[in-house]
Amino acid sequence: MHCPYCKSTRIRKNGKRRGKQNHFCVTCDRQFIDIYSPPKGYANEIKNECLKAYVNGAGFRAIERQKGVHHTTIISWVKQVGEELPDAPPIEEIPEVGELDELETFVGSKKTKFGYGQQ
């Protein structure tokens, strides 16, 4: 075995870290792991499916139950995509399409507007 930094063969075992054998190079005083595996991640297909489900109105925990991906991972993916979006147009521009929330029509149809049913 050779040191990945100085290519020396003067190597000692130096305990275990996260279940993998840790080594110490006597020549350059550096530590390294003999077998390095890059961190595992999710496939782009799963990431795209989770983002599509979010755009279609599914909640983070619902997506977690369906796809088996932790909800905080999905939240970070949504934040990453949100940072790539362009900035909002200036306020001076009048949009061509407006959107009305359902909550406004629900509040307008309530029988009592305040309190515990008092007029």
NORJORA-V301949 format. One record per backbone hydrogen bond with DSSP energy under -1.0 kcal/mol. CO is the residue of the C=O (numbers start at 1). NH is the residue of the N-H. If there is no record, write none. Layout:
[[CO & NH] [CO & NH]]
This chain:
[[3 & 7] [8 & 3] [9 & 11] [10 & 26] [12 & 24] [15 & 22] [17 & 20] [20 & 17] [22 & 14] [23 & 32] [24 & 12] [25 & 29] [30 & 25] [32 & 23] [43 & 47] [44 & 48] [45 & 49] [46 & 50] [47 & 51] [48 & 52] [49 & 53] [50 & 54] [51 & 55] [52 & 56] [53 & 58] [54 & 57] [59 & 63] [60 & 64] [61 & 65] [62 & 66] [63 & 67] [64 & 68] [70 & 74] [71 & 75] [72 & 76] [73 & 77] [74 & 78] [75 & 79] [76 & 80] [77 & 81] [78 & 82] [79 & 83] [90 & 93] [102 & 106] [103 & 107] [104 & 108] [107 & 110]]
